[in-house]
Amino acid sequence: MSKTTGKLKYDLALSTTTVYDASSVYINKSAELSINGNANLEYKTIGPSYSSNLNLIPTSSQSAGPSTYKGKAYLYVRNLGPSTAASVRISTSTIVDNSDTTGPTGATPADGIPDNYDPNQFADLSVNEFAFFPVAIGASNANLHVRSAFVPGSTFWTGATHNDIEYMLCFTDHNIGPTF
């Protein structure tokens, strides 16, 4: 599937590894998202709690963004690392599950990474992975929240205590369909 929307070009063909430009990123070397130089990418550093990080969708977009009759909105998020960072969690709420009782092979002591996903979490991005998905923008009391997936204050966590993310909210024009 390849589509160009003025400022954004994305290609999610599952069998290609063609490089369009230097900003291409891959998921398991099988899917590619290529963003041209006109994209409005934003960067931020996030910590281990949802409440201490800004929402991914600005509140101005929630009240004045597209409706189903005005177009679609897409959100792109990429975990930039550093290489020792935890994964990035994306959730629709700020509820955190920091239970940490077992290590990576089920042994104790804990490893500083929560054993369970957070309630309402729907994505978990490892370093250099990205998510690109449609979002509903308009009047809403919900938002998307991000955090670095380690237990804050854990003496077992030895990785980076932050994540750098790259993200973008982009819009398309509504396809009004044929006229008769």
C-alpha positions as MATLAB code, in Angstrom:
seq = 'MSKTTGKLKYDLALSTTTVYDASSVYINKSAELSINGNANLEYKTIGPSYSSNLNLIPTSSQSAGPSTYKGKAYLYVRNLGPSTAASVRISTSTIVDNSDTTGPTGATPADGIPDNYDPNQFADLSVNEFAFFPVAIGASNANLHVRSAFVPGSTFWTGATHNDIEYMLCFTDHNIGPTF';
ca = [
       0.000    0.000    0.000;
       1.556    3.256   -1.009;
      -0.055    6.650   -0.725;
       1.068   10.256   -1.111;
      -0.770   12.994    0.779;
       1.060   16.173   -0.133;
       3.463   16.365    2.783;
       3.541   12.694    3.762;
       4.418    9.639    1.751;
       4.174    6.267    3.410;
       4.756    2.805    2.081;
       3.710   -0.209    4.128;
       4.333   -2.893    1.523;
       5.153   -6.034    3.458;
       7.711   -7.379    1.008;
       9.915   -4.396    0.273;
      13.115   -3.121    1.803;
      13.627   -0.344   -0.761;
      15.183    2.749    0.749;
      13.482    5.972   -0.383;
      15.592    8.314    1.693;
      17.855    8.282    4.731;
      14.933    8.593    7.165;
      13.409    5.189    6.408;
      12.719    2.997    9.410;
      11.854   -0.667    9.461;
       9.863   -3.145   11.521;
      11.675   -6.486   11.383;
      13.050   -5.505    7.952;
       9.684   -6.295    6.381;
       7.614   -3.114    6.620;
       8.829    0.341    5.792;
       7.628    3.849    6.540;
       9.261    6.522    4.433;
       8.649   10.154    5.377;
       9.794   12.900    3.050;
      11.564   16.081    4.140;
       8.338   18.099    4.402;
       7.071   16.091    7.349;
       6.459   17.944   10.610;
       8.271   15.571   12.979;
       8.479   16.429   16.656;
      10.895   15.049   19.243;
      10.694   14.690   22.988;
      12.308   12.869   25.866;
       9.964   10.833   28.046;
      10.235    9.306   31.517;
       8.708    6.289   33.278;
       5.253    7.681   34.137;
       2.388    8.710   31.879;
       1.441   11.664   34.047;
       4.891   13.302   33.767;
       4.875   13.221   29.943;
       2.838   15.389   27.606;
      -0.053   13.856   25.647;
       0.727   12.803   22.072;
      -2.317   14.548   20.618;
      -2.463   18.277   21.423;
      -5.734   19.393   22.995;
      -6.134   21.990   20.231;
      -6.446   19.099   17.721;
      -9.064   17.418   19.849;
     -11.410   20.368   19.739;
     -10.690   21.689   16.247;
      -9.372   18.653   14.386;
     -10.965   16.777   11.514;
     -14.221   14.941   11.850;
     -15.227   12.009    9.677;
     -16.440   14.509    7.098;
     -13.256   16.582    6.976;
     -10.528   13.940    6.665;
      -8.492   11.353    8.512;
      -5.690   11.715   11.015;
      -2.694    9.423   11.458;
      -0.192    9.217   14.294;
       3.410    8.139   13.801;
       5.566    7.343   16.867;
       9.122    5.940   16.861;
      11.267    4.878   19.831;
      14.705    6.418   19.174;
      16.392    4.916   22.231;
      19.110    5.207   23.509;
      20.184    1.621   22.864;
      19.954    0.690   26.574;
      16.467    2.199   26.962;
      13.306    0.283   27.774;
      10.445   -0.015   25.342;
       7.929    2.809   24.930;
       4.377    2.128   26.057;
       1.392    3.878   24.453;
      -1.894    3.900   26.350;
      -5.292    5.564   26.379;
      -5.088    6.143   30.145;
      -2.453    7.088   32.711;
      -2.859    3.907   34.790;
       0.479    2.136   35.363;
       1.209   -1.476   36.355;
       4.699   -1.554   37.860;
       4.565   -5.054   39.342;
       8.077   -6.471   38.933;
       8.649   -9.817   40.592;
      10.531  -11.884   38.024;
      13.472  -11.519   35.696;
      13.440  -12.229   31.963;
      13.575  -16.024   32.459;
      11.174  -16.183   35.390;
      13.935  -16.125   37.979;
      14.197  -13.704   40.841;
      15.362  -11.053   41.566;
      13.340   -8.597   39.557;
      14.861   -6.917   36.499;
      13.275   -3.449   36.742;
      10.855   -4.006   33.841;
       7.147   -4.384   34.682;
       5.917   -7.977   34.319;
       2.512   -6.933   32.932;
       1.319   -4.497   30.331;
      -0.395   -1.386   31.676;
      -4.195   -1.300   31.743;
      -5.424    0.372   28.513;
      -1.982    0.025   26.905;
      -2.217   -0.879   23.220;
       1.357   -0.547   21.915;
       4.834   -1.459   23.112;
       7.659   -0.138   20.913;
      11.201   -1.479   21.272;
      14.151    0.748   20.382;
      13.977    1.727   16.668;
      10.446    0.334   16.199;
       7.622    2.591   15.094;
       3.839    2.669   15.057;
       1.771    4.332   12.353;
      -1.977    4.136   12.768;
      -5.186    6.080   12.179;
      -6.590    8.042   15.099;
      -9.952    9.668   15.682;
      -9.518   13.390   16.201;
     -12.261   15.690   17.361;
     -14.151   16.444   20.535;
     -13.012   13.824   23.048;
     -12.071   13.484   26.683;
      -9.461   10.784   25.933;
      -5.906   11.118   24.663;
      -2.825    9.009   23.999;
      -0.110    8.836   26.635;
       3.464    7.517   26.454;
       6.018    6.343   28.993;
       9.338    4.565   29.250;
       8.645    0.964   30.361;
      10.802    0.481   33.424;
       9.991    0.636   37.124;
      11.111    4.040   38.437;
      13.392    3.757   41.449;
      14.129    0.063   40.876;
      17.624   -0.948   41.945;
      17.499   -3.749   39.353;
      17.023   -1.523   36.292;
      20.437   -0.764   34.760;
      19.349    0.770   31.434;
      18.688    4.350   30.435;
      16.129    6.224   32.549;
      14.510    7.970   29.575;
      13.480    7.411   25.969;
      13.690    9.794   23.059;
      10.731    9.583   20.715;
       9.960   10.989   17.292;
       6.306   11.563   16.524;
       3.963   13.278   14.123;
       0.244   13.856   13.778;
      -0.710   14.157   10.113;
      -3.982   14.709    8.305;
      -5.402   13.752    4.922;
      -8.215   15.296    2.933;
     -11.516   13.505    3.046;
     -12.390   11.505   -0.055;
     -15.905   12.681   -0.809;
     -16.436    9.916   -3.359;
     -18.073   10.084   -6.781;
     -20.896   12.468   -7.522;
     -23.953   11.337   -9.437;
];
